[in-house]
Amino acid sequence: MDTINEVKKQEVYIEKIKEINKGKTLKYHILTMGCQLNENDSEKLCGMLENMGYVKTDNFQEADINLFNTCCVRENAEDKLFGKLGELKRVKEEKGTIIAIGGCMMQEKHITDKIKESYPFVDVIFGTHTLYRFPEDLYKALVEKKKQEDILDIDGEIYENLPIKRDSDIKASVTIMNGCNNFCTYCIVPYVRGRERSREPKEIIKEVEELAKKGYKEITLLGQNVNSYLRVEKEKGKSFEEYQGVNSFATLLRAINKIEGIERIRFVSPHPKDFTDDVIEAIRDCDKVCKLIHLPLQSGNTKVLKEMNRRYTKEQYLNLVDKMKAQIPNLTLSTDIIVGFPGETEEEFEDTLDVVKKVKFEQVYMFIYSRRVGTPGDKMENQIPEEIKHKRFDRLKALVESQIEENNQKYVGTIQKVLVEGTSKNNEDMLTGRTDSNKVVIFEGDKKLINQIIDLKIVSEHMWYLKGILTHE
C-alpha cells in the first residue's frame, strides 16, 4: 500500500472536518486504556482531532466527540468500557455526541458484536490497523450519518507523519515497532496488534531529533518486544535503508544516545529470551540510557514458563540478571509478574517468590491472571480459583512492599539527578520529578526548575516516594 498518499488522503479529510467546524467551539474527550503503546496511539488521535478544530476536555458530558482507545489485556477493561458506554447513552440522547471506539478490543469479534447489539448508538468502530483512517471514518459519520466499522484482520502497515499532540513538553514516547511474534499463551496482543513490523531507522532518528529540537529531554522507545527490532525484517530478507549505522536494537540505542538535547533514554518492553550481549553492552556504554531496565519475568517457575510459552527457564532468567548486573554499574530492574496462571501449584508460586527475593526488583507490576478469549490459556484446564489467586497476589504484594524500604534506603544521603516534571499532585507547594531509576522524588523549589534535570540530595524515603532537597540554592 502507498502509505504516503494514504496519509495525505487523511489530511484532506482533516481539512474537510476543520471547515465544517469553522467558527464553532467543539470539544473532544478521550479515554485511554492499557499500555504506553496505546497512550502513544491516543496522542496521534488527539493530534488529528485538534487539527480538525476540536479542543480537549476532561468532562465527557460536555464533549461533542467521546473517543475510547481500548485495551484487551485484562477483563476489567471490558467492564470499564461497557460501563462508560452505559453512562454515555443519556449524553448521546441529549447532546448528540459522536461516540468512537478504537484500539485492541475492537479487533475481537465477540466485543464488536456485543457493541453493535447492546450499544447501537456507537457511531465509529476502528481497529489497531486502521487508526490512521480515523479522519475519514469520522467524516463519514458526521456528514453521511452512517455508522462506521473499519477493522482489518490482516497486519497493518507502518504509517509515518501522522499528526500528534503529546501529553508532555519534556517526556515523549516513540514507537519503534508494532506487533508481536511471541504468542505467550496468556496474551491476546499478537492476535489484535498483528505480527512484528519495524519502523525504518531513519524515521525513528528523525522523530527523536525533532523532539530534541522542541526541548524534550527524555524519550521512551516503545514496542511489544523492542530487542527484536529489525530482526524479523532481516529473517525475511527485507532490505531497510541503513541509517547512521542502525541495523539492530543495540545500534539504535547507540545512535539515539548521540542526539544532542536528549538526556534520558528508556525502553519497554524487552523479552528476556532476546536480551543479547550487544544490547547489554549498549546499555552499559550509552550514558543517556537509563539503568533501570524493565525485564518481564511473568513466573519464576520453569514449568509454568514453558506453559506460558516464554522460552526461558528460571535459571536462564537469573543468569541473565547476574550477567547484566556484572556488566552495567548501578543497574536496577523492574518486572511484570502474573499470579495464578492455569495449573500453577503452591510450590511453583514459591519459585516466583524466590526469584523476587533474589533479584530485589526496584518495581514490580503484579497482575492476577485474567482469561482472554482466543488465547490458548483460556482453554487450559486447571484454572486457579479466584480466592487462591487473590491470596497469592497478596503474598507477593507483601514481599515486594517489604523490599521497597530496603531498596529506598540506598538512596538516602545520595545525590540523584532528577527530571523535574511539575508540581506534586498532593501538594501544590512541592515539585515532583523522577530519578534515572524512575523513583518519584518530591522537594521544595522554584517552579522555574520544571522541565530541567537537576541534582537533589535524598534526605528520606516514604515507601512510594523519596524526599529531596536542592544541593545548592
C-alpha positions as CSV (number, residue, x, y, z in Angstrom):
1,M,0.0,0.0,0.0
2,D,1.1,3.6,-0.7
3,T,1.3,4.8,2.9
4,I,2.5,8.3,2.0
5,N,-0.5,9.0,-0.3
6,E,-2.9,7.4,2.2
7,V,-1.7,9.8,4.9
8,K,-2.2,12.7,2.5
9,K,-5.7,11.4,1.8
10,Q,-6.5,11.6,5.5
11,E,-5.1,15.1,5.7
12,V,-7.8,16.1,3.2
13,Y,-10.5,14.7,5.5
14,I,-9.0,16.5,8.4
15,E,-9.3,19.8,6.4
16,K,-12.9,18.9,5.5
17,I,-13.9,18.5,9.1
18,K,-12.0,21.6,10.1
19,E,-14.0,23.5,7.5
20,I,-17.3,22.1,8.9
21,N,-16.2,23.1,12.5
22,K,-15.1,26.6,11.5
23,G,-16.5,29.2,13.9
24,K,-17.6,26.6,16.4
25,T,-16.2,25.7,19.8
26,L,-16.3,22.0,19.8
27,K,-14.7,19.7,22.4
28,Y,-13.5,16.1,22.5
29,H,-12.9,13.7,25.4
30,I,-10.6,10.7,25.1
31,L,-10.3,7.7,27.5
32,T,-7.1,5.7,27.0
33,M,-6.9,2.2,28.4
34,G,-3.8,-0.1,28.6
35,C,-0.2,0.2,27.7
36,Q,2.2,3.0,26.7
37,L,1.7,2.0,23.0
38,N,-2.0,2.8,23.4
39,E,-1.1,6.1,25.0
40,N,1.1,6.9,22.0
41,D,-1.7,6.0,19.7
42,S,-4.0,8.3,21.7
43,E,-1.6,11.1,21.2
44,K,-1.9,10.6,17.5
45,L,-5.7,10.6,17.7
46,C,-5.6,13.8,19.7
47,G,-3.3,15.3,17.1
48,M,-5.9,14.5,14.4
49,L,-8.8,15.9,16.4
50,E,-7.0,19.1,17.3
51,N,-6.1,19.6,13.7
52,M,-9.8,19.3,12.9
53,G,-10.6,22.2,15.3
54,Y,-11.6,20.3,18.4
55,V,-10.4,21.2,21.9
56,K,-9.8,18.6,24.6
57,T,-12.0,18.4,27.7
58,D,-11.8,16.2,30.8
59,N,-15.6,16.3,31.1
60,F,-17.2,13.6,28.9
61,Q,-20.6,15.1,29.4
62,E,-19.7,18.3,27.5
63,A,-17.8,16.7,24.7
64,D,-19.0,16.7,21.1
65,I,-16.9,13.6,20.5
66,N,-16.3,10.9,23.0
67,L,-13.4,8.6,22.0
68,F,-12.3,5.4,23.6
69,N,-8.9,3.8,22.9
70,T,-9.3,0.3,24.3
71,C,-7.1,-2.4,25.7
72,C,-8.0,-6.1,25.9
73,V,-5.2,-7.5,28.0
74,R,-7.4,-7.8,31.1
75,E,-11.1,-8.4,31.6
76,N,-11.7,-5.3,33.8
77,A,-11.0,-3.1,30.7
78,E,-14.1,-4.6,29.1
79,D,-16.2,-3.9,32.2
80,K,-14.9,-0.3,32.2
81,L,-15.7,0.3,28.5
82,F,-19.3,-1.1,28.8
83,G,-19.9,0.9,32.0
84,K,-18.8,4.1,30.3
85,L,-20.9,3.4,27.2
86,G,-23.9,3.0,29.6
87,E,-23.2,6.4,31.1
88,L,-22.9,7.9,27.6
89,K,-26.3,6.8,26.3
90,R,-28.0,9.7,28.1
91,V,-25.4,12.2,26.8
92,K,-25.9,10.9,23.3
93,E,-29.6,11.4,23.5
94,E,-29.4,14.9,25.0
95,K,-26.4,16.3,23.1
96,G,-25.9,14.0,20.1
97,T,-22.3,13.4,21.0
98,I,-20.3,11.3,18.4
99,I,-19.1,8.1,20.1
100,A,-16.0,6.4,18.6
101,I,-14.2,3.3,19.9
102,G,-10.8,2.1,18.7
103,G,-7.9,0.1,19.8
104,C,-7.1,-3.5,20.6
105,M,-10.5,-4.5,21.9
106,M,-12.1,-3.7,18.6
107,Q,-10.0,-6.5,16.9
108,E,-12.1,-9.0,18.9
109,K,-15.2,-10.1,17.1
110,H,-17.2,-11.0,20.2
111,I,-16.7,-7.5,21.5
112,T,-17.7,-5.7,18.4
113,D,-20.7,-8.0,18.1
114,K,-21.7,-7.0,21.6
115,I,-21.3,-3.3,20.9
116,K,-23.5,-3.5,17.8
117,E,-26.1,-5.5,19.6
118,S,-26.2,-3.8,23.0
119,Y,-24.9,-0.3,22.2
120,P,-26.2,0.5,18.7
121,F,-25.8,4.3,19.4
122,V,-22.0,3.9,18.8
123,D,-21.0,5.8,15.6
124,V,-17.5,4.7,14.8
125,I,-15.6,1.4,15.5
126,F,-12.0,1.1,14.3
127,G,-9.2,-1.3,14.9
128,T,-5.4,-1.1,15.6
129,H,-4.6,-1.4,11.9
130,T,-6.9,1.4,10.8
131,L,-6.2,4.1,13.3
132,Y,-4.7,6.3,10.6
133,R,-8.1,6.3,8.8
134,F,-9.9,7.8,11.8
135,P,-10.4,11.2,10.0
136,E,-12.2,9.5,7.1
137,D,-14.3,7.4,9.4
138,L,-15.3,10.4,11.5
139,Y,-16.1,12.5,8.4
140,K,-18.5,9.8,7.1
141,A,-20.2,9.5,10.5
142,L,-20.6,13.3,10.6
143,V,-21.7,14.0,7.1
144,E,-23.2,10.8,5.8
145,K,-24.8,10.0,9.2
146,K,-23.7,6.4,8.7
147,K,-22.2,4.1,11.3
148,Q,-18.7,3.2,10.5
149,E,-17.0,-0.1,11.2
150,D,-13.4,-0.1,10.0
151,I,-11.4,-3.1,11.1
152,L,-8.7,-5.2,9.3
153,D,-7.9,-8.8,10.3
154,I,-4.6,-8.7,8.5
155,D,-1.4,-7.0,9.7
156,G,-1.4,-3.2,9.1
157,E,1.3,-1.1,7.6
158,I,3.5,1.5,9.3
159,Y,2.1,5.0,8.7
160,E,4.6,7.8,9.2
161,N,3.9,11.5,9.8
162,L,0.5,11.2,11.5
163,P,-0.5,14.3,13.5
164,I,0.4,14.0,17.2
165,K,-0.5,16.0,20.3
166,R,1.8,14.9,23.1
167,D,0.8,14.9,26.7
168,S,4.1,16.3,28.0
169,D,6.5,19.0,26.9
170,I,9.5,17.2,28.3
171,K,8.9,13.4,28.0
172,A,7.9,11.7,24.8
173,S,7.3,8.1,23.7
174,V,8.5,6.9,20.3
175,T,7.1,3.7,18.8
176,I,9.9,1.7,17.1
177,M,7.9,-1.3,16.1
178,N,4.3,-2.7,16.1
179,G,3.0,-6.2,16.8
180,C,4.4,-9.3,18.4
181,N,5.6,-12.8,17.3
182,N,5.9,-14.5,20.7
183,F,2.4,-15.9,21.3
184,C,2.6,-16.2,25.0
185,T,-0.3,-18.4,25.9
186,Y,-1.9,-15.9,28.2
187,C,-1.6,-12.9,25.9
188,I,-4.1,-11.6,23.2
189,V,-1.7,-9.0,21.8
190,P,-0.4,-10.9,18.8
191,Y,-3.9,-11.5,17.7
192,V,-5.0,-7.9,17.9
193,R,-1.8,-6.0,17.0
194,G,-0.5,-8.5,14.4
195,R,3.0,-9.7,13.6
196,E,6.1,-7.7,14.3
197,R,6.7,-4.8,11.9
198,S,9.7,-2.4,12.5
199,R,9.9,1.3,11.6
200,E,12.6,2.5,9.3
201,P,15.7,3.6,11.3
202,K,15.7,6.9,9.5
203,E,12.1,7.7,10.6
204,I,12.9,6.9,14.2
205,I,16.0,9.0,14.3
206,K,14.3,11.9,12.5
207,E,11.4,11.8,15.1
208,V,13.8,11.9,18.1
209,E,15.9,14.7,16.5
210,E,12.7,16.8,16.1
211,L,11.7,16.1,19.7
212,A,15.2,17.2,20.8
213,K,14.8,20.5,18.9
214,K,11.5,21.1,20.6
215,G,13.2,20.7,24.0
216,Y,12.2,17.2,25.0
217,K,14.7,15.7,27.5
218,E,13.5,12.1,27.9
219,I,12.2,9.6,25.3
220,T,10.9,6.1,25.8
221,L,11.2,3.7,22.9
222,L,8.1,1.5,22.6
223,G,7.4,-1.9,21.2
224,Q,5.9,-5.2,22.3
225,N,9.4,-6.7,22.1
226,V,11.9,-3.9,21.4
227,N,15.0,-6.0,21.5
228,S,13.9,-7.9,18.4
229,Y,13.8,-4.6,16.4
230,L,14.6,-5.3,12.7
231,R,15.1,-9.0,13.4
232,V,12.0,-10.2,11.5
233,E,12.8,-8.0,8.5
234,K,16.3,-9.4,8.3
235,E,15.0,-13.0,8.5
236,K,12.6,-12.2,5.6
237,G,15.4,-10.7,3.6
238,K,13.7,-7.3,3.6
239,S,16.2,-4.5,3.0
240,F,16.0,-1.5,5.2
241,E,17.9,1.6,4.4
242,E,20.7,1.5,7.0
243,Y,20.9,4.9,8.6
244,Q,23.6,6.1,10.9
245,G,24.7,2.5,11.3
246,V,21.4,1.3,12.7
247,N,20.7,-2.3,11.9
248,S,19.6,-3.7,15.3
249,F,18.2,-2.5,18.6
250,A,21.6,-2.2,20.1
251,T,22.8,0.1,17.3
252,L,19.6,2.1,17.5
253,L,20.3,2.8,21.2
254,R,23.8,4.0,20.3
255,A,22.6,6.2,17.5
256,I,19.9,7.9,19.7
257,N,22.5,8.3,22.5
258,K,24.4,10.7,20.2
259,I,21.4,13.0,19.6
260,E,22.2,16.4,21.2
261,G,19.5,17.6,23.6
262,I,18.1,14.2,24.6
263,E,19.3,13.5,28.1
264,R,17.5,10.2,29.0
265,I,16.5,7.2,27.0
266,R,14.2,4.4,28.3
267,F,12.6,1.5,26.5
268,V,9.8,-1.0,27.0
269,S,9.4,-3.9,26.8
270,P,12.3,-6.3,26.0
271,H,11.9,-10.0,26.2
272,P,14.4,-12.0,28.3
273,K,15.0,-14.6,25.6
274,D,16.1,-11.9,23.2
275,F,18.3,-9.9,25.5
276,T,21.6,-10.3,23.6
277,D,25.1,-9.3,24.7
278,D,25.2,-6.4,22.2
279,V,22.1,-4.8,23.9
280,I,23.7,-5.2,27.4
281,E,26.9,-3.6,26.1
282,A,24.9,-0.7,24.5
283,I,23.1,0.0,27.8
284,R,26.5,-0.1,29.6
285,D,28.2,2.2,27.1
286,C,25.4,4.7,26.5
287,D,25.4,7.4,29.2
288,K,21.9,8.6,28.4
289,V,20.3,5.1,28.5
290,C,18.6,4.8,32.0
291,K,20.0,2.0,34.1
292,L,16.5,0.9,35.2
293,I,15.7,-1.9,32.8
294,H,12.2,-3.5,32.6
295,L,12.7,-7.3,32.4
296,P,9.4,-9.1,32.4
297,L,9.5,-12.3,34.5
298,Q,5.8,-13.4,34.5
299,S,6.6,-16.5,36.6
300,G,9.6,-17.8,38.5
301,N,8.9,-21.4,37.8
302,T,10.4,-23.2,34.7
303,K,7.3,-25.5,34.2
304,V,4.9,-22.5,34.3
305,L,7.1,-20.5,32.0
306,K,7.0,-23.4,29.5
307,E,3.2,-23.5,29.7
308,M,3.2,-19.7,29.1
309,N,5.5,-20.2,26.0
310,R,8.0,-17.8,27.4
311,R,11.0,-19.8,26.1
312,Y,13.4,-19.3,29.1
313,T,13.9,-21.1,32.4
314,K,14.1,-19.7,35.9
315,E,17.8,-20.4,35.8
316,Q,18.3,-18.6,32.5
317,Y,16.5,-15.6,33.8
318,L,18.6,-15.4,37.0
319,N,21.8,-15.9,34.9
320,L,20.8,-13.0,32.6
321,V,20.2,-10.8,35.7
322,D,23.6,-11.7,37.1
323,K,25.3,-11.0,33.7
324,M,23.6,-7.6,33.4
325,K,24.5,-6.7,37.0
326,A,28.1,-7.6,36.4
327,Q,28.4,-5.5,33.2
328,I,26.1,-2.5,34.0
329,P,27.1,-0.4,37.0
330,N,24.1,0.9,39.1
331,L,21.7,-1.4,37.3
332,T,18.2,-1.6,38.7
333,L,15.4,-3.8,37.4
334,S,11.6,-3.7,37.2
335,T,9.4,-6.6,36.1
336,D,5.9,-8.0,35.4
337,I,4.5,-11.0,37.2
338,I,1.3,-12.9,36.6
339,V,-0.2,-14.7,39.6
340,G,-2.5,-17.7,39.2
341,F,-1.7,-19.0,35.7
342,P,-3.7,-22.2,34.9
343,G,-2.2,-25.2,36.8
344,E,0.2,-23.1,38.9
345,T,0.8,-25.1,42.1
346,E,1.8,-23.7,45.5
347,E,5.3,-24.9,45.0
348,E,5.5,-23.3,41.6
349,F,4.3,-20.0,43.0
350,E,7.0,-20.2,45.7
351,D,9.5,-20.2,42.9
352,T,8.2,-16.8,41.8
353,L,8.7,-15.5,45.4
354,D,12.2,-17.0,45.3
355,V,13.1,-15.0,42.2
356,V,11.7,-11.8,43.7
357,K,13.8,-12.4,46.9
358,K,17.0,-12.9,44.9
359,V,16.6,-10.1,42.3
360,K,15.2,-7.4,44.6
361,F,13.4,-5.6,41.8
362,E,13.1,-1.8,42.0
363,Q,9.5,-2.0,40.8
364,V,7.1,-5.0,40.3
365,Y,3.9,-4.7,38.2
366,M,1.7,-7.5,39.6
367,F,-1.3,-9.0,37.8
368,I,-3.8,-11.7,38.7
369,Y,-4.2,-14.0,35.7
370,S,-7.1,-13.0,33.5
371,R,-8.6,-15.3,30.9
372,R,-8.7,-13.9,27.4
373,V,-11.0,-15.3,24.8
374,G,-9.0,-16.5,21.8
375,T,-5.8,-17.4,23.7
376,P,-4.5,-20.9,24.5
377,G,-4.5,-20.1,28.2
378,D,-8.3,-19.6,28.1
379,K,-8.8,-23.2,27.1
380,M,-6.4,-24.7,29.6
381,E,-7.7,-27.0,32.3
382,N,-6.9,-26.5,36.0
383,Q,-7.9,-22.8,36.1
384,I,-7.0,-21.5,39.5
385,P,-9.9,-20.4,41.8
386,E,-10.2,-16.7,42.3
387,E,-9.7,-17.0,46.0
388,I,-6.4,-18.7,45.7
389,K,-5.2,-16.2,43.0
390,H,-6.0,-13.3,45.4
391,K,-4.3,-14.9,48.3
392,R,-1.1,-15.5,46.3
393,F,-1.3,-12.0,44.9
394,D,-1.5,-10.6,48.5
395,R,1.6,-12.7,49.5
396,L,3.6,-11.4,46.5
397,K,2.5,-7.8,47.2
398,A,3.6,-8.2,50.9
399,L,7.0,-9.5,49.8
400,V,7.5,-6.7,47.3
401,E,6.5,-4.0,49.7
402,S,8.8,-5.4,52.4
403,Q,11.7,-5.0,49.9
404,I,10.7,-1.4,48.9
405,E,12.0,0.2,52.1
406,E,15.3,-1.7,51.8
407,N,15.6,-0.6,48.2
408,N,14.7,3.0,49.1
409,Q,17.2,3.2,51.9
410,K,20.1,3.0,49.5
411,Y,19.0,6.4,48.0
412,V,19.1,8.3,51.3
413,G,22.1,10.5,51.6
414,T,22.9,10.2,47.9
415,I,22.8,12.9,45.1
416,Q,20.4,12.0,42.4
417,K,19.8,13.6,39.0
418,V,16.0,14.3,38.9
419,L,14.0,15.3,35.9
420,V,11.5,17.8,37.3
421,E,8.1,17.2,35.8
422,G,5.8,19.6,37.6
423,T,4.1,20.3,40.9
424,S,3.1,17.4,43.2
425,K,-0.5,16.2,42.8
426,N,-0.9,16.0,46.6
427,N,0.9,19.3,47.5
428,E,1.0,22.3,45.1
429,D,3.8,23.8,47.2
430,M,6.1,20.9,46.3
431,L,7.7,19.9,43.0
432,T,8.0,16.4,41.8
433,G,10.3,14.5,39.4
434,R,11.9,11.2,38.7
435,T,15.4,9.7,39.1
436,D,17.1,7.7,36.4
437,S,15.7,4.6,38.2
438,N,12.2,6.1,37.9
439,K,11.8,6.8,41.6
440,V,9.4,9.6,42.4
441,V,11.1,12.5,44.3
442,I,9.3,15.5,45.9
443,F,11.1,18.6,47.0
444,E,10.7,22.3,47.6
445,G,11.8,24.5,44.8
446,D,11.1,27.3,42.3
447,K,8.7,26.3,39.5
448,K,11.3,27.6,37.1
449,L,13.0,24.3,37.7
450,I,10.2,22.4,35.9
451,N,11.4,20.6,32.7
452,Q,15.0,20.6,33.9
453,I,17.3,17.9,35.2
454,I,18.8,18.9,38.5
455,D,20.8,17.4,41.4
456,L,18.9,16.6,44.5
457,K,20.1,15.2,47.8
458,I,17.8,12.5,49.0
459,V,17.0,13.0,52.7
460,S,14.3,10.5,53.5
461,E,12.2,7.6,52.0
462,H,8.5,7.3,52.2
463,M,7.6,3.9,50.6
464,W,6.2,5.2,47.3
465,Y,8.3,8.3,47.0
466,L,11.6,9.9,48.1
467,K,12.1,13.3,49.6
468,G,14.9,15.5,48.4
469,I,16.5,18.9,48.9
470,L,18.4,21.1,46.4
471,T,22.1,20.7,46.7
472,H,22.5,24.4,46.3
473,E,20.2,27.4,46.4
